[in-house]
Amino acid sequence: MRRISSIAPRTAAGFTLLELAVVIVLIGLLAVVALPRITEGAFRSTAFAEQVAASLRYAQRLAVATGCDIQVEVSSGSNSYAVRRRGGSSDTTCGPSSAAFSVAVPNPSGGDFAATASGGVQVTQGLALYFDAQGLPNPGGGTAIVSGRSVIVEAQTGHVR
């Protein structure tokens, strides 16, 4: 007796090579165009927060080295920071303690030690303090917030984190 087998027709399962290639190309285009734009804002805000922290550390070290009061002002109104010394001061003399902080501190790499945030970076909480000759912050410590990143100055030590 002859056996007749009924073989059901196969249905295609999976993707063709062309479909896979198109998906890979689309993912590649998305990675090239969109990914840098997504991560650029986070990079800029991290970089500016680090600049603010570096300016605070520099001001503290400069105050200890010169024996003069050095101010750092982080402004939420202008999204910027600046490092200043008292009026009437120079590289070799301190200004009177009654003088306002009006003399820009030069950056060792050129220009003033100041910067303004760019690319949508926002300073949401400002901070203004100065470091005395012992490197202690006055009045106490504080926190500046740059695009959700906190830059903290410890009140007792002046440690910046």
Secondary structure as UniProt FT lines:
FT   HELIX           17..66
FT   STRAND          70..75
FT   TURN            76..79
FT   STRAND          80..86
FT   TURN            87..88
FT   TURN            97..98
FT   STRAND          101..104
FT   TURN            108..109
FT   STRAND          114..116
FT   TURN            119..120
FT   STRAND          123..125
FT   STRAND          127..131
FT   TURN            133..134
FT   STRAND          137..138
FT   STRAND          142..146
FT   TURN            147..148
FT   STRAND          149..153
FT   TURN            155..157
//
